[in-house]
Amino acid sequence: MPAYRLAIVAALCLALAGCFISKTPLFGPADADYPIADGARFMAYKLDDGGRRTADAPRHVVVTRKGSDYLYTIDGEDPVAGLLDDIGNGDFIGLARDPTKPGEVMYGLFRKHGEGWLRYSPNCSDFARAAAKHGQSRETFNITPSGNDCAFASYADLKKAMTALTEYAAPDVEYVKE
């Protein structure tokens, strides 16, 4: 697998090292929501730790549908399949399939922001440090360490951690409708 393909997956949902993962999908097409129109185009701006745009040039993202999946294509590269699930208040958990590990999935959180989106990419070790500052631990969220990753066995625990993530961290990417 080309390295850029794996980089695309990481760019979609989360930082490559220390992802939020599960060994099997914690939600599927029957539970998915489709708030993004087929063919939608976005400019993706990288954000700093404070949630402000960096000087990096934006990337171009096209979101299409193929069956029950969204296909996310960044700068014309190979698309990555995924789903979104509405967890309320304009927040959606994003699921992306890891093409290097069949069946395993990675997660991120997307927050509706005007006509665009903000992405929160959970990094396992950063999340654990932030949780500790709030008197919580990985055990609070039933996270199982899996190498550098945070593994989840239940959707309820993943949702709880994602909700906390939005309190503990700033978004890392802003998607602006083209």
Solvent accessible surface area in square Angstrom, and as a share of the most:
residue,aa,sasa,rsa
1,M,122,0.54
2,P,69,0.43
3,A,89,0.69
4,Y,103,0.39
5,R,57,0.21
6,L,48,0.24
7,A,54,0.42
8,I,2,0.01
9,V,0,0.00
10,A,11,0.08
11,A,30,0.23
12,L,6,0.03
13,C,4,0.03
14,L,2,0.01
15,A,43,0.33
16,L,98,0.49
17,A,63,0.49
18,G,4,0.04
19,C,4,0.02
20,F,0,0.00
21,I,3,0.02
22,S,1,0.01
23,K,123,0.52
24,T,89,0.52
25,P,66,0.42
26,L,34,0.17
27,F,11,0.04
28,G,20,0.19
29,P,69,0.43
30,A,108,0.84
31,D,85,0.44
32,A,14,0.11
33,D,50,0.26
34,Y,73,0.28
35,P,56,0.35
36,I,19,0.09
37,A,74,0.57
38,D,94,0.49
39,G,36,0.35
40,A,15,0.11
41,R,132,0.48
42,F,9,0.04
43,M,41,0.18
44,A,12,0.09
45,Y,43,0.16
46,K,115,0.49
47,L,11,0.05
48,D,51,0.27
49,D,144,0.74
50,G,43,0.41
51,G,25,0.24
52,R,157,0.57
53,R,119,0.43
54,T,45,0.26
55,A,111,0.86
56,D,75,0.39
57,A,84,0.65
58,P,41,0.26
59,R,91,0.33
60,H,88,0.39
61,V,5,0.03
62,V,33,0.19
63,V,3,0.02
64,T,47,0.27
65,R,93,0.34
66,K,141,0.60
67,G,65,0.62
68,S,46,0.29
69,D,29,0.15
70,Y,0,0.00
71,L,34,0.17
72,Y,21,0.08
73,T,30,0.17
74,I,6,0.03
75,D,67,0.35
76,G,72,0.69
77,E,53,0.24
78,D,61,0.31
79,P,56,0.35
80,V,1,0.01
81,A,26,0.20
82,G,0,0.00
83,L,1,0.00
84,L,3,0.02
85,D,15,0.08
86,D,69,0.36
87,I,28,0.14
88,G,31,0.30
89,N,152,0.78
90,G,29,0.28
91,D,11,0.06
92,F,16,0.07
93,I,0,0.00
94,G,2,0.02
95,L,2,0.01
96,A,1,0.00
97,R,82,0.30
98,D,9,0.05
99,P,44,0.28
100,T,58,0.34
101,K,95,0.40
102,P,131,0.83
103,G,47,0.46
104,E,15,0.07
105,V,1,0.00
106,M,7,0.03
107,Y,0,0.00
108,G,0,0.00
109,L,0,0.00
110,F,22,0.09
111,R,72,0.26
112,K,87,0.37
113,H,89,0.40
114,G,69,0.66
115,E,125,0.56
116,G,5,0.05
117,W,7,0.03
118,L,24,0.12
119,R,17,0.06
120,Y,11,0.04
121,S,22,0.14
122,P,0,0.00
123,N,32,0.16
124,C,1,0.01
125,S,46,0.30
126,D,73,0.38
127,F,4,0.02
128,A,20,0.15
129,R,140,0.51
130,A,20,0.15
131,A,0,0.00
132,A,65,0.50
133,K,171,0.72
134,H,104,0.47
135,G,74,0.71
136,Q,60,0.26
137,S,46,0.30
138,R,64,0.23
139,E,131,0.59
140,T,48,0.28
141,F,2,0.01
142,N,92,0.47
143,I,11,0.05
144,T,83,0.49
145,P,81,0.51
146,S,32,0.20
147,G,78,0.75
148,N,112,0.57
149,D,22,0.11
150,C,0,0.00
151,A,11,0.08
152,F,8,0.03
153,A,98,0.76
154,S,42,0.27
155,Y,53,0.20
156,A,73,0.56
157,D,25,0.13
158,L,0,0.00
159,K,80,0.34
160,K,99,0.42
161,A,0,0.00
162,M,0,0.00
163,T,63,0.36
164,A,10,0.08
165,L,8,0.04
166,T,23,0.14
167,E,129,0.58
168,Y,36,0.14
169,A,45,0.35
170,A,36,0.28
171,P,19,0.12
172,D,41,0.21
173,V,14,0.08
174,E,27,0.12
175,Y,17,0.06
176,V,51,0.29
177,K,107,0.46
178,E,99,0.44
